[in-house]
Amino acid sequence: MRSDSADRRRSINVSASQRVNDVGISVESVERGGGGDGAGNNAGLPAWIPIYKDSRLGEVEVSKESIVAHYHFSFTSRSDSAAVYQWYESQLGRLGFRCTSKTAPNSAGSFDGKASGRTFAIRNFPTPPEYSFVVDVTDR
């Protein structure tokens, strides 16, 4: 079963499955919002997720199921992807993430970070004068 609010800002998904000895029930709630309120509040993102300096946060989607949370958001920045990925590597390294990235100046690239129970992935698209970045985070 899935239900969406009239403005599609909130959704809830409920599914049930029969297993050998019991029934599994899964509940997922999703809240969608803009990129923040201008006062440093980042539309449902936890405080540990670093937001690149001088960037403009786009649509944010938060999904929680059982003990797993998924965060999906985008941002744009005038900084080149190599500088953005280097900044994220330093920020996430302090949080115990092991990070890898692939990029060249003025090109598309990818960034992956892994820590105990957490993943942090960024993909970017070279669309000057502002570069678009899409972020997916999983927190267990």
ABEGO torsion letter per residue (X at the ends): XBBBBAAGABBBBBBBBBBAABBBBBBBBBBBBBAEAGAGBBGGBBAABBBBBGBBBBBBBBBBBEABBBBBBBBBBABBAAAAAAAAAAAAAAAGBBBBBBBBBGBBBBBBBBBBGBBBBBBBBBBOABBBBBBBBBBX
